[in-house]
Amino acid sequence: MSVLRTEGLCIQAGNRQLVRNLDWEVDRGQLWCVLGKNGVGKTSLLHTIASLLPPGAGKVMIEDRNIAAMPAATLALKRGMLMQDQIDSFSHKVIDTVLISRTPYRMGRSWDSESDLAISSAALQAVGLQHKSDSDVLHLSGGERQRVALAALLAQAPDLMLLDEPTSHQDVAQQLAVMRLIKKQSEAHAVIVNCHDIQLASRFATHALLLAPDRFWLGPVTEVLKTETLEIAFDCRFEVVSDPMGNRFTAY
Ligand SMILES: Nc1ncnc2c1ncn2[C@@H]1O[C@H](COP(=O)(O)OP(=O)(O)OP(=O)(O)O)[C@@H](O)[C@H]1O
């Protein structure tokens, strides 16, 4: 039984069909990168899988259960999402921001347990921000704030992790650190990452879903990320150089 299965999934934005008839399975041990040009529907796809948007047609199943019929409390244990942007309206501590993601485990308890605190502290340490634990979340840099959101997802530890451009605010060293951390997570969780960086996808992903306006390609990353498919999807030319750390693609 796959962690995620979509059957005939269609996604609409107004009158526009973004994704048509997507049959897709994602399992533990797999790290999928979703790629495609701006506006093709990557975020809409993740939001639909997270049950934040209804599908135009078809089904999203997590462990063989349709998410449309899943209670919110169950869904919160099954899937979690790092959003493209984090918006904070009020001051609060970094550690409290991470602790909120332990809510699905509280089962009626209104306080944080020692275990919640230990798991949240470990998650902050994993993203290199334990020293910011007591800082005000409003005082973080964009890259730090994004990694706090990643820590919250680690602490939530859902079976299916959805990450919308998790490296978009990270410097080059942190991009690698974040992707290594995500790769590690994919050993025990099913992971889907929206990604604009073809090199990072080629290096870290096991599988790719490449979206184009009227079609898509999905499968093992080396079969999907090829000059022929990328040229159709992005509407520009590509050259590829084979590299043990993942094929390197240059757009021109
Ligand atoms: N609430 C909405 N109502 C109508 N159209 C929407 C809505 N949200 C998104 N869209 C449209 O759906 C399309 C897909 O948007 P989406 O954010 O999924 O693209 P994306 O592939 O994630 O883009 P990017 O790479 O720029 O983040 C876009 O054309 C967008 O304008």
PDBQT file of the ligand as one rigid body, heavy atoms in Angstrom, charges set to zero:
ROOT
HETATM    1  N1  LIG A 301      -7.090  31.093  -6.156  1.00  0.00    +0.000 N 
HETATM    2  C1  LIG A 301      -6.851  31.061  -7.464  1.00  0.00    +0.000 A 
HETATM    3  N2  LIG A 301      -7.808  31.411  -8.346  1.00  0.00    +0.000 NA
HETATM    4  C2  LIG A 301      -7.581  31.363  -9.675  1.00  0.00    +0.000 A 
HETATM    5  N3  LIG A 301      -6.417  31.004 -10.224  1.00  0.00    +0.000 NA
HETATM    6  C3  LIG A 301      -5.439  30.646  -9.387  1.00  0.00    +0.000 A 
HETATM    7  C4  LIG A 301      -5.579  30.656  -7.973  1.00  0.00    +0.000 A 
HETATM    8  N4  LIG A 301      -4.403  30.243  -7.412  1.00  0.00    +0.000 NA
HETATM    9  C5  LIG A 301      -3.570  30.010  -8.433  1.00  0.00    +0.000 A 
HETATM   10  N5  LIG A 301      -4.188  30.251  -9.607  1.00  0.00    +0.000 N 
HETATM   11  C6  LIG A 301      -3.611  30.091 -10.945  1.00  0.00    +0.000 C 
HETATM   12  O1  LIG A 301      -3.270  28.735 -11.104  1.00  0.00    +0.000 OA
HETATM   13  C7  LIG A 301      -2.087  28.630 -11.874  1.00  0.00    +0.000 C 
HETATM   14  C8  LIG A 301      -1.114  27.723 -11.156  1.00  0.00    +0.000 C 
HETATM   15  O2  LIG A 301      -0.637  28.372  -9.989  1.00  0.00    +0.000 OA
HETATM   16  P1  LIG A 301       0.407  27.637  -9.060  1.00  0.00    +0.000 P 
HETATM   17  O3  LIG A 301       0.697  28.553  -7.919  1.00  0.00    +0.000 OA
HETATM   18  O4  LIG A 301      -0.097  26.279  -8.749  1.00  0.00    +0.000 OA
HETATM   19  O5  LIG A 301       1.671  27.540 -10.031  1.00  0.00    +0.000 OA
HETATM   20  P2  LIG A 301       3.169  27.092  -9.736  1.00  0.00    +0.000 P 
HETATM   21  O6  LIG A 301       3.523  26.083 -10.774  1.00  0.00    +0.000 OA
HETATM   22  O7  LIG A 301       3.322  26.691  -8.310  1.00  0.00    +0.000 OA
HETATM   23  O8  LIG A 301       3.938  28.455 -10.021  1.00  0.00    +0.000 OA
HETATM   24  P3  LIG A 301       5.330  29.075  -9.430  1.00  0.00    +0.000 P 
HETATM   25  O9  LIG A 301       6.439  28.267 -10.029  1.00  0.00    +0.000 OA
HETATM   26  O10 LIG A 301       5.294  30.463  -9.972  1.00  0.00    +0.000 OA
HETATM   27  O11 LIG A 301       5.263  29.010  -7.929  1.00  0.00    +0.000 OA
HETATM   28  C9  LIG A 301      -1.556  30.052 -12.096  1.00  0.00    +0.000 C 
HETATM   29  O12 LIG A 301      -1.869  30.458 -13.404  1.00  0.00    +0.000 OA
HETATM   30  C10 LIG A 301      -2.310  30.857 -11.074  1.00  0.00    +0.000 C 
HETATM   31  O13 LIG A 301      -2.542  32.165 -11.552  1.00  0.00    +0.000 OA
ENDROOT
TORSDOF 0
